């Protein structure tokens, strides 16, 4: 699964950086360029804040947070055995690295560089001020949506099979038949079992017969 995670991250990161470089070289800053009318527009802005142009002016904080997130994901790679979790972490890693690269390399300089945003979809915001975002933001949000889904479904990150309710019940019945105890029942304390076994052994055994009186010896005076 590490290969899948890294592959997804590379795709997201490459698409993000290539698109941003194209925007910087070809689009006018601060002006909307219709692509599909009101459905999709290009609008080049430099964002000093977080995803979707939020929290402007806190660039250095997000630089630190992004670095921590990258470190945690890299630390988890070897333990990963699940395809959904690999895709989730790959999307998140690619998106975080994409915006982190901007903060480290673009003006006004390290570590407060402004992130390039350019995707505008006014119809999505239901009358609110539309946010402008980029492909890295799409990777981050898509990854978090996948995280919510796999968490609700109970998909384990180690790749172990997830038992259905029927399979779990069948396993519990098999354990009950084998042990004679209901699953989850507290076993009888060992000391109580041993003590009762000892009492039963003493009670079931027959009382020993008393020693027979020895035969009286003949008196020497009768001889």
KARAKA-V895111 format. One record per residue. N is the residue number from 1. RES is the residue in one letter. NEAR is the number of other ideal C-beta (glycine too) atoms within 8 Angstrom. D_LAST is the distance of its C-alpha to the last C-alpha in whole Angstrom. Layout:
N,RES,NEAR,D_LAST + N,RES,NEAR,D_LAST
This chain:
1,X,11,107 + 2,X,9,109 + 3,X,6,112 + 4,X,11,113 + 5,X,16,113 + 6,X,10,115 + 7,X,9,117 + 8,X,14,118 + 9,X,14,118 + 10,X,9,121 + 11,X,9,123 + 12,X,17,123 + 13,X,13,124 + 14,X,8,126 + 15,X,9,128 + 16,X,16,128 + 17,X,10,130 + 18,X,8,132 + 19,X,11,133 + 20,X,13,134 + 21,X,8,136 + 22,X,8,138 + 23,X,12,138 + 24,X,9,139 + 25,X,5,142 + 26,X,5,144 + 27,X,10,143 + 28,X,6,145 + 29,X,7,143 + 30,X,6,143 + 31,X,8,145 + 32,X,7,143 + 33,X,9,144 + 34,X,7,144 + 35,X,7,142 + 36,X,7,141 + 37,X,5,143 + 38,X,7,141 + 39,X,7,138 + 40,X,8,137 + 41,X,12,139 + 42,X,11,139 + 43,X,13,140 + 44,X,13,139 + 45,X,10,137 + 46,X,10,135 + 47,X,11,132 + 48,X,10,131 + 49,X,12,128 + 50,X,8,125 + 51,X,10,125 + 52,X,9,128 + 53,X,12,130 + 54,X,8,128 + 55,X,8,127 + 56,X,8,130 + 57,X,6,130 + 58,X,10,126 + 59,X,13,126 + 60,X,8,124 + 61,X,8,121 + 62,X,13,121 + 63,X,13,121 + 64,X,8,118 + 65,X,8,117 + 66,X,13,118 + 67,X,9,116 + 68,X,8,113 + 69,X,10,113 + 70,X,12,114 + 71,X,8,111 + 72,X,8,108 + 73,X,13,110 + 74,X,8,109 + 75,X,6,106 + 76,X,10,105 + 77,X,11,106 + 78,X,5,103 + 79,X,7,101 + 80,X,15,104 + 81,X,8,103 + 82,X,13,105 + 83,X,7,108 + 84,X,10,109 + 85,X,12,108 + 86,X,14,110 + 87,X,13,113 + 88,X,12,113 + 89,X,15,112 + 90,X,16,115 + 91,X,16,117 + 92,X,15,116 + 93,X,15,116 + 94,X,17,120 + 95,X,17,121 + 96,X,14,120 + 97,X,13,121 + 98,X,17,124 + 99,X,17,125 + 100,X,12,123 + 101,X,10,126 + 102,X,13,129 + 103,X,17,127 + 104,X,9,127 + 105,X,7,130 + 106,X,9,133 + 107,X,6,135 + 108,X,5,135 + 109,X,5,132 + 110,X,7,128 + 111,X,8,126 + 112,X,11,129 + 113,X,14,131 + 114,X,13,132 + 115,X,14,130 + 116,X,13,133 + 117,X,15,133 + 118,X,14,135 + 119,X,12,134 + 120,X,11,136 + 121,X,10,135 + 122,X,8,136 + 123,X,6,135 + 124,X,6,131 + 125,X,10,132 + 126,X,4,133 + 127,X,3,136 + 128,X,5,134 + 129,X,4,135 + 130,X,9,134 + 131,X,8,132 + 132,X,12,133 + 133,X,10,130 + 134,X,15,130 + 135,X,12,127 + 136,X,17,125 + 137,X,13,125 + 138,X,11,124 + 139,X,15,121 + 140,X,14,120 + 141,X,9,120 + 142,X,9,119 + 143,X,15,116 + 144,X,9,115 + 145,X,8,116 + 146,X,12,114 + 147,X,10,111 + 148,X,8,111 + 149,X,9,111 + 150,X,12,108 + 151,X,8,106 + 152,X,6,106 + 153,X,7,105 + 154,X,6,102 + 155,X,10,103 + 156,X,8,101 + 157,X,10,102 + 158,X,8,99 + 159,X,8,100 + 160,X,6,97 + 161,X,3,98 + 162,X,8,98 + 163,X,7,96 + 164,X,6,98 + 165,X,6,96 + 166,X,6,95 + 167,X,8,94 + 168,X,9,92 + 169,X,8,90 + 170,X,8,89 + 171,X,9,87 + 172,X,9,86 + 173,X,8,85 + 174,X,8,83 + 175,X,9,81 + 176,X,11,80 + 177,X,7,79 + 178,X,6,77 + 179,X,6,75 + 180,X,5,75 + 181,X,7,77 + 182,X,5,80 + 183,X,7,82 + 184,X,3,82 + 185,X,6,79 + 186,X,3,77 + 187,X,5,74 + 188,X,6,71 + 189,X,6,69 + 190,X,6,67 + 191,X,6,65 + 192,X,8,64 + 193,X,9,64 + 194,X,8,61 + 195,X,8,59 + 196,X,8,60 + 197,X,8,58 + 198,X,8,55 + 199,X,8,55 + 200,X,8,55 + 201,X,8,52 + 202,X,7,50 + 203,X,6,51 + 204,X,5,50 + 205,X,6,47 + 206,X,3,44 + 207,X,4,41 + 208,X,4,38 + 209,X,4,35 + 210,X,4,33 + 211,X,4,30 + 212,X,4,27 + 213,X,4,24 + 214,X,4,21 + 215,X,4,18 + 216,X,4,15 + 217,X,4,12 + 218,X,6,9 + 219,X,5,8 + 220,X,5,6 + 221,X,4,6 + 222,X,5,4 + 223,X,4,0
